[in-house]
Amino acid sequence: MPYAALNGIRIHYETYGQGDPVLLINGLSAPAANFLYQVRDLSPHYQIITVDNRGVGETGVAEGDVYPTARLADDAAGLLRHLGIPRAHVLGTSMGGTIAQELALRQPELVRSLVLACTWVRGDGRFLHTPRSWVALCRKVSVEERFREVLYPWVYTPAFLELPGAVEEALKRALAYPYQTAPEGIERQAAGLFAWNGTRVKDLKKIRVPTLVLVGRDDILTPPAFSRDLARLIPKARLKVIPGAHAFFIEEATAFNRAVLGFLRTC
């Protein structure tokens, strides 16, 4: 299992396939293993790099009460340099999309294109309240309850949740991953997320790389309005709405991956 010592922490990453590099960055408390379907469909065409952000998965929990979004972006930049990759396509989902934005602003020379999925640059009060409730519960409920009762109603569509066995299958996949996300990792990531929210609105005009903004039509956590806002602020960004909710890259993986591949081929 590969690790890199970067910015005072041991960071876990994986690489798959060959070709132009694509870095995948996941969201709040989510391990890189969530990109199973993207690795499956994208790695025959590209070199795919996945990474566990600090505080989750197989990456360590670093000191400090907050993991600023800028620090997470610097971790991603450090990983690309560690791998000898001068420039990569960068895909971020949810909080990973905020990290991708920050990476493109802080170290634009490393970013060839951006895919910003189910993400935001300025979330409203209802949105911010939701991850705060997740954080408040992360020390009080089991990992299984965290997924089933707290997370899934927000990230999957009603149709998915009503499918016989769908939740159990999702739980089986989630709990089979060889990781445990410590509550302090979730808390510190979330603190950075809250501090970053709304701070980069005026800076997005500086992003000049090709950008695809993707959102699930039925996303109630980061709704399509957030993505329309994001696409309007980034010069020449493309917006694409496809079926699914917040976790549409899992629930609607085929449609999601088709959109990503189509975009990457133009960059």
C-alpha atoms as one frame of an Amber mdcrd trajectory, in Angstrom:
protein
   0.000   0.000   0.000   1.789   3.205  -1.148   2.327   6.169   1.160   4.069
   9.523   0.811   5.491  11.620   3.656   4.154  15.081   2.833   3.647  18.245
   4.864   4.311  16.489   8.152   1.933  13.561   7.601   1.919  10.130   5.943
  -0.573  10.246   3.080  -2.041   7.139   1.472  -2.577   7.101  -2.283  -3.119
   4.589  -5.090  -2.387   4.703  -8.821  -4.118   2.778 -11.599  -3.707   2.550
 -15.370  -1.533   4.517 -17.755  -1.837   7.694 -19.763  -2.457  11.315 -18.883
  -2.795  11.637 -15.080  -6.137  12.322 -13.397  -6.172  13.095  -9.663  -9.416
  12.204  -7.831 -10.156  14.065  -4.569 -13.026  12.941  -2.331 -15.257  14.755
   0.130 -15.803  15.197   3.857 -14.865  12.037   5.809 -14.836  10.006   2.568
 -11.984   7.626   1.692 -10.496   7.266  -1.764 -12.122   3.830  -1.973 -15.392
   5.625  -2.788 -13.982   6.157  -6.289 -14.211   2.440  -7.073 -16.421   2.991
 -10.136 -14.348   5.889 -11.459 -11.188   3.791 -11.214 -12.985   0.999 -13.070
 -14.118   3.145 -15.999 -11.395   5.792 -16.233  -8.216   3.760 -15.658  -8.375
   1.984 -19.060  -7.836   5.432 -20.611  -5.862   7.463 -18.045  -3.495   7.133
 -15.119  -5.800   7.520 -12.129  -4.480   8.729  -8.774  -6.671   8.484  -5.677
  -5.756   9.926  -2.288  -7.089   9.752   1.252  -7.217  13.330   2.551  -5.578
  13.919   5.901  -7.675  12.585   8.750  -9.522   9.878   6.805  -8.988   6.440
   5.362  -5.419   5.185   5.549  -3.944   8.686   5.888  -2.999   9.804   9.365
  -4.677  12.284  11.664  -2.458  15.363  11.899  -2.182  17.809  14.768  -4.329
  20.928  14.917  -8.005  21.703  15.417  -8.598  22.618  11.759  -7.506  21.182
   8.420  -7.753  24.292   6.223  -8.814  23.725   2.641  -5.541  25.344   1.578
  -3.627  22.689   3.550  -5.560  19.886   1.858  -4.825  21.486  -1.525  -1.136
  21.660  -0.634  -1.255  17.960   0.263  -2.656  17.221  -3.206   0.020  19.381
  -4.818   2.707  17.640  -2.789   1.451  14.250  -3.910   1.604  15.220  -7.586
   5.175  16.427  -7.127   6.060  13.293  -5.160   4.862  11.226  -8.122   6.788
  13.363 -10.596   3.612  14.592 -12.286   4.064  18.129 -13.629   0.404  18.648
 -14.549  -2.802  16.660 -14.045  -6.508  16.722 -14.686  -8.153  17.168 -11.268
 -11.589  15.838 -10.334 -13.095  16.699  -6.960 -16.419  15.620  -5.489 -18.205
  17.578  -2.746 -15.542  18.909  -0.343 -13.035  17.478  -2.819 -14.353  20.033
  -5.288 -13.453  22.858  -2.906  -9.956  21.388  -2.571  -9.694  21.206  -6.371
 -10.714  24.862  -6.685  -8.129  25.838  -4.096  -5.444  23.792  -5.840  -6.194
  25.495  -9.159  -5.936  28.912  -7.511  -2.862  28.236  -5.384  -0.820  26.147
  -7.812  -2.342  26.629 -11.287   0.741  25.240 -13.015  -0.179  21.763 -11.696
  -3.745  21.732 -13.034  -4.554  20.846 -16.643  -8.344  20.785 -16.263 -10.991
  20.675 -13.528 -14.059  18.536 -12.962 -16.039  19.991 -10.043 -18.803  17.617
  -9.014 -21.592  18.050  -6.436 -19.690  20.948  -4.913 -19.944  24.663  -4.185
 -18.084  27.901  -3.607 -20.634  29.499  -1.263 -23.101  27.290   0.539 -26.183
  28.657   2.265 -27.213  28.323   5.904 -29.193  25.125   5.393 -26.270  23.479
   3.666 -23.816  24.463   6.402 -26.163  23.191   9.096 -26.195  19.697   7.597
 -22.485  18.780   7.907 -22.495  20.416  11.331 -25.135  17.894  12.382 -23.011
  15.053  10.960 -20.018  16.241  12.948 -22.080  16.551  16.128 -23.169  12.914
  15.790 -19.897  11.318  14.692 -18.838  10.529  18.275 -22.310   9.408  19.346
 -23.300   6.755  16.814 -21.644   3.705  15.288 -20.051   3.801  11.831 -22.978
   1.754  10.454 -25.525   4.159  11.952 -23.510   7.086  10.610 -23.933   5.750
   7.081 -27.479   4.373   7.301 -29.265   6.981   9.404 -27.230  10.173   9.036
 -25.538  10.164   5.639 -27.538   8.079   3.158 -30.818  10.065   3.316 -28.873
  13.134   2.184 -26.721  11.627  -0.538 -28.920   9.071  -2.340 -32.199   9.513
  -4.218 -35.481   8.213  -2.779 -35.630   5.731  -5.653 -32.276   4.266  -4.661
 -33.201   4.072  -0.977 -36.425   2.238  -1.882 -34.688  -0.426  -3.967 -34.770
  -3.785  -2.165 -31.371  -4.444  -0.653 -29.788  -1.238  -1.987 -28.962   0.249
   1.403 -27.633  -3.065   2.706 -25.429  -3.451  -0.372 -24.132   0.098   0.003
 -23.397  -0.564   3.673 -21.638  -3.796   2.822 -19.344  -2.001   0.393 -18.722
   0.877   2.776 -17.972  -1.271   5.815 -15.754  -3.621   3.813 -13.242  -0.850
   3.123 -10.156  -1.283   5.317 -10.382   2.073   7.025 -11.808   3.809  10.031
 -12.297   7.556   9.971 -11.527   8.944  13.403 -14.046  11.501  14.712 -11.292
  14.082  15.087 -10.455  13.710  11.403 -14.056  14.476  10.456 -14.211  17.405
  12.876 -10.994  18.969  11.596 -11.936  18.552   7.938 -15.347  20.090   8.610
 -13.839  23.035  10.467 -11.701  23.804   7.421 -14.719  23.439   5.144 -16.777
  25.935   7.184 -13.915  28.456   7.285 -13.361  28.226   3.504 -17.026  28.634
   2.513 -17.585  31.837   0.524 -13.976  33.036   0.696 -13.024  32.317  -2.924
 -16.021  33.753  -4.786 -14.122  36.723  -6.214 -11.065  34.640  -7.076 -12.703
  32.048  -9.336 -12.373  34.372 -12.326  -8.634  33.597 -12.164  -9.198  29.943
 -13.113  -8.320  29.612 -16.793  -8.182  25.861 -17.337 -11.059  23.954 -18.994
 -13.649  23.276 -16.306 -16.653  20.952 -16.177 -19.165  21.466 -13.387 -21.278
  18.362 -12.739 -24.280  18.035 -10.452 -27.019  15.527  -9.777 -30.482  16.703
 -10.755 -31.885  15.536  -7.393 -29.013  16.654  -5.156 -30.541  18.161  -2.003
 -27.230  18.705  -0.206 -25.393  20.750  -2.853 -28.311  21.502  -5.195 -27.997
  22.455  -8.856 -28.234  26.148  -7.923 -24.810  25.867  -6.257 -23.335  24.431
  -9.451 -24.953  27.070 -11.646 -23.345  29.692  -9.410 -19.974  27.968  -9.680
 -20.160  27.618 -13.468 -21.097  31.280 -13.832 -18.094  32.429 -11.793 -15.434
  30.338 -13.584 -14.649  31.662 -17.081 -15.986  29.395 -19.837 -16.903  26.604
 -17.406 -19.381  24.039 -18.723 -22.320  22.923 -16.590 -23.888  19.498 -16.947
 -26.825  18.210 -14.881 -27.279  14.446 -14.870 -29.588  12.099 -12.932 -28.856
  11.326  -9.315 -28.386  12.905  -5.921 -25.245  14.009  -4.094 -23.561  10.607
  -4.435 -24.394  10.453  -8.146 -20.827   9.409  -8.943 -21.739   6.144  -7.154
 -25.479   5.814  -7.815 -25.244   6.949 -11.457 -21.629   5.996 -12.060 -22.048
   5.091 -15.742 -23.589   8.449 -16.684 -21.134  10.323 -14.477 -18.091   8.578
 -15.938 -19.345   9.021 -19.484 -19.603  12.784 -18.903 -16.119  12.913 -17.391
 -14.527  10.906 -20.201 -16.224  13.020 -22.846 -14.887  16.172 -21.211 -11.340
  14.882 -20.678 -11.044  13.947 -24.340 -11.500  17.638 -25.226  -8.770  18.925
 -22.906
